[in-house]
Amino acid sequence: MKRLRLPRSPKVLVGVGIELFFLVLTVIGPWIAPYNPSYNGFAQNLAPSAKHWLGTTALGEDIFSQLLNGARATILVAVVAGLVATLIAMIVGISAGYLGGKADDGLSMLSNVFLAIPGLPLLIVLDSYLPQADRSNSLILGLVIALTGWAWGARVLRAQTMSLRNRDFVEASRIIGESRWRIMTVEIAPNLLPILASSLLFTILYSIGAYVTLAYIGLTSTSVWNWGTMMFWAQANNAPLVNQWYWFVPPGVCIALVGAGLALINFGIDEFINPRLREAGLTSKVLRRAGLSRRVRLGVTPVLRETSSPRRIHRSLQAGVQR
């Protein structure tokens, strides 16, 4: 049986490397932080130096230690919210697409309601009803964010399920008497794994933005360090006005890198799903070996050159597609 592998393109490798770096930082960040992020015994507003790599805050706290500690809460909330939102989207989307009828109408209406309500205002309202102690709980905040981020994925999964429910393998399972639950979980869900993975990546990206936004406007507990809290305190102490870029730029760069890594991985998933994109990802070297042109004119089907041996062409194209 032929193994299925993600394309080993540079963008996918870079995306995976970025995400692995931040996952490791999530685990070991608080341990390798040189100081307690809340300790304010240092001199105030120090510029970056060998002792304080990112300087100190207006209260005399080490910014680099806050950055390392903030990675754990930010990534943890995003992963929890992404997993829970994807699970809800899978249950609602597959159930609506396969069952049809009144079940489809009810679940679709529920999805449309959450799509119609702006996500951030709804998130602010839900967060305002949380007890003060729960605003510092990463798991609780992840669950709250998940409630506002599942609807779009559910709509996509519903559409894909509707295209699968009348396929031959589903009809065969229905004829031999398999239950609806088993058909949805064993027959349909595995065929949606690439879409589920893509939905998970973008839900995690949405969750990072939502959590950082809540922290930046001061709706989360300031006792828990995250990248949004760092920017909240930088703004509160007018860091942009006094050119203390080392206070607010590093957390912003980290958020951008995590988002870029997720987007790069999603490009690889798109190539894995779509054969046309997978063929478009062939390198110039492989195309030259196969006798194909890198630039193909619209409406013209590329053909192999006669000077290339069939065996060599087959090996080159096979190696390129596996990439």
Sequence and secondary structure as in RCSB ss.txt:
>XXXX:A:sequence
MKRLRLPRSPKVLVGVGIELFFLVLTVIGPWIAPYNPSYNGFAQNLAPSAKHWLGTTALGEDIFSQLLNGARATI
LVAVVAGLVATLIAMIVGISAGYLGGKADDGLSMLSNVFLAIPGLPLLIVLDSYLPQADRSNSLILGLVIALTGW
AWGARVLRAQTMSLRNRDFVEASRIIGESRWRIMTVEIAPNLLPILASSLLFTILYSIGAYVTLAYIGLTSTSVW
NWGTMMFWAQANNAPLVNQWYWFVPPGVCIALVGAGLALINFGIDEFINPRLREAGLTSKVLRRAGLSRRVRLGV
TPVLRETSSPRRIHRSLQAGVQR
>XXXX:A:secstr
         HHHHHHHHHHHHHHHHHHHHHHH SS TT   S TT    SSSTT B TTS BHHHHHHHHHHHHH
HHHHHHHHHHHHHHHHHHHHHHHH HHHHHHHHHHHHHHHHS HHHHHHHHHHTS TGGGG HHHHHHHHHTTSS
HHHHHHHHHHHHHHTTSHHHHHHHHTT  HHHIIIIIIGGGGHHHHHHHHHHHHHHHHHHHHHHHHTT S TTS 
 HHHHHHHHHHTTTTTTT HHHHHHHHHHHHHHHHHHHHHHHHHHHHH HHHHHHT  HHHHHHHT  SS  TT 
     TTS HHHHHHHHHHHHH 
